[in-house]
Amino acid sequence: MFTGIVEEIGKVIKLEKSGSNLNIIVKAKMTPELKIDQSISHNGVCMTVVSLNDEEYRVTAVKETLEKTNLGKLKPGDLINLERGMKLGDRLDGHIVQGHVDQTATCIAIKEADGSWEFTFDYDPEIGNMTIEKGSITVNGVSLTVVNSQKNKFSVAIIPYTYKHTTFHDLETRDMVNLEFDVIGKYVKRITELS
């Protein structure tokens, strides 16, 4: 379980294919504090640390993860948003994030707005996910508030702190991002569909 508050931007050092899996080696300042079998959110994808040394650690993405997220498009040198699992008793500063990506989206517009930025994303509504105005959304592991919610697209407003301390400063139009829709909203939608 995560909050969507990014702790650090890591750097992809190396990618190694292993059958249909992809081993991702990440360099991060938090590495000395990690342990094997720990869950870390990588651009919003919950993955398990399988090995580590002083500066780098390794996680493994299976075929389904590579097909449903943007992790299969990573290249050495890419930056990635990182967050360790939340501790019981800590404040929930973002929103409840499971680290289970629902689908990807494409950044279709970036607009500077006098000290902040508005990013707009287009996604496939046929999968059954939806946003609501002022609802929560996780984009590449970052907990955000939806603005301008439409059937197949939405925008988020990014303050300077978030822009600098996440990979939003590296994001360009046409880039693919991972989306996790609000878990409470997903349950409400499912219950109303069954009624």
C-alpha positions in Angstrom: 0.0 0.0 0.0 1.3 3.4 -1.0 0.3 7.1 -0.7 1.3 8.4 -4.1 3.8 10.8 -2.5 7.1 10.2 -4.4 10.1 9.8 -2.1 12.8 10.0 -4.7 13.6 9.9 -8.4 15.6 6.9 -9.2 17.7 6.2 -12.3 17.4 3.1 -14.5 21.0 1.8 -14.7 20.5 -1.5 -16.6 17.8 -3.7 -18.1 18.2 -7.5 -18.4 15.8 -9.8 -20.3 15.2 -13.1 -18.6 12.7 -15.1 -20.7 9.5 -13.0 -20.8 10.6 -11.1 -17.7 12.6 -7.9 -17.4 15.1 -7.3 -14.6 15.3 -3.6 -13.9 18.4 -2.3 -12.0 17.8 1.1 -10.3 20.2 3.5 -8.7 18.7 5.3 -5.8 19.8 7.1 -2.6 17.4 5.0 -0.6 19.1 1.8 -1.6 21.1 1.4 1.7 17.8 1.5 3.6 16.1 -1.2 1.5 15.9 -5.0 2.1 15.3 -7.9 -0.1 11.6 -8.8 -0.4 10.5 -5.1 0.2 7.8 -3.6 -2.0 8.7 -0.4 -3.9 6.5 1.6 -6.2 8.2 2.3 -9.6 6.2 4.8 -11.6 3.2 3.5 -9.7 3.9 -0.2 -10.2 4.4 -2.2 -7.0 7.5 -4.4 -7.4 9.6 -6.5 -5.1 13.3 -5.9 -4.4 15.1 -9.2 -5.4 18.7 -8.2 -4.9 20.7 -5.1 -3.9 24.2 -3.6 -3.3 25.3 -0.3 -1.8 23.8 2.0 -4.5 21.7 -0.2 -6.8 18.8 -2.7 -6.5 17.0 -5.1 -8.8 13.3 -5.7 -9.4 11.7 -8.1 -11.9 8.7 -7.2 -14.1 6.7 -10.1 -15.5 5.2 -10.1 -19.0 1.7 -8.9 -17.8 3.3 -5.9 -16.1 5.4 -5.0 -19.2 2.2 -5.2 -21.4 0.0 -3.1 -19.1 2.4 -0.4 -17.9 5.1 1.8 -19.3 7.9 -0.2 -17.7 8.5 -2.1 -20.9 9.5 1.1 -22.6 12.2 2.0 -20.1 15.8 2.6 -21.3 19.0 2.9 -19.3 19.3 6.4 -18.1 15.5 6.9 -17.7 14.3 8.5 -14.5 11.6 6.7 -12.4 9.4 7.8 -9.5 10.0 5.8 -6.4 8.0 5.3 -3.1 8.4 2.7 -0.4 5.3 1.1 1.1 3.5 3.2 3.8 4.0 2.4 7.5 1.0 1.8 9.7 0.4 4.8 11.9 1.9 7.3 9.4 -0.1 10.2 7.9 -1.8 9.4 4.6 -0.6 12.6 2.8 -1.7 11.5 -0.7 -4.5 8.9 -1.1 -4.8 5.1 -0.9 -2.7 3.7 -3.7 -2.3 0.0 -4.3 0.6 0.0 -6.8 -1.6 -1.9 -9.3 -1.7 0.0 -12.6 -5.2 0.0 -14.2 -4.1 1.2 -17.7 -1.8 3.6 -19.5 -2.5 7.0 -20.9 -0.7 9.4 -23.3 0.2 12.9 -22.4 -1.5 15.0 -25.0 -0.8 18.6 -23.7 1.5 20.5 -21.3 0.5 24.0 -20.6 2.5 26.4 -18.4 0.2 28.3 -16.1 2.1 31.2 -14.5 4.2 29.3 -12.1 2.6 25.9 -12.4 1.8 23.4 -15.1 -1.3 21.7 -16.4 -0.8 18.2 -18.0 -3.6 16.6 -20.0 -3.8 12.9 -20.6 -5.9 10.8 -23.0 -6.9 7.2 -22.0 -9.1 4.4 -23.4 -12.5 4.7 -21.7 -13.6 1.3 -23.1 -11.5 -0.4 -20.4 -14.2 0.9 -17.9 -12.2 3.3 -15.8 -13.3 6.9 -15.2 -12.2 10.1 -13.5 -14.3 12.6 -11.6 -13.8 16.3 -11.1 -11.6 16.8 -8.0 -11.2 13.1 -7.5 -7.9 11.3 -7.0 -5.7 9.8 -9.7 -2.2 8.3 -9.6 0.0 9.2 -12.6 3.3 7.4 -12.7 2.9 6.8 -9.0 2.2 10.5 -8.1 -1.0 11.2 -6.2 -2.9 14.0 -7.9 -6.3 15.7 -8.1 -8.2 15.5 -11.3 -9.2 18.8 -13.0 -11.2 19.0 -16.3 -12.5 15.4 -16.1 -14.0 14.2 -19.5 -14.9 10.7 -20.8 -11.5 9.8 -22.2 -9.2 12.5 -20.9 -8.4 14.6 -17.8 -5.9 17.2 -16.6 -3.9 17.6 -13.5 -2.3 20.8 -12.1 1.3 20.4 -11.1 2.9 22.8 -8.5 6.6 23.7 -8.8 7.6 21.3 -5.9 5.9 18.3 -7.6 7.4 19.3 -11.0 10.9 19.4 -9.5 10.7 16.3 -7.2 9.0 13.9 -9.6 9.6 12.9 -13.2 7.0 15.4 -14.4 9.9 17.8 -15.3 11.0 15.1 -17.7 7.6 14.3 -19.2 6.8 15.3 -22.8 3.7 15.2 -25.0 3.2 11.7 -26.6 4.9 10.0 -23.5 3.0 7.1 -22.0 2.2 7.1 -18.3 0.8 4.6 -15.8 -2.6 5.3 -14.3 -4.1 3.9 -11.1 -7.7 5.1 -10.7 -9.0 5.8 -7.1 -9.6 2.4 -5.4 -12.7 3.7 -3.5 -14.2 5.0 -6.8 -13.6 1.6 -8.5 -15.5 -0.2 -5.8 -18.4 2.3 -5.9 -18.6 1.9 -9.7 -18.5 -1.9 -9.4 -21.3 -2.0 -6.8 -23.5 0.3 -8.8 -23.0 -1.8 -11.9 -24.1 -4.9 -9.9 -27.2 -3.2 -8.5 
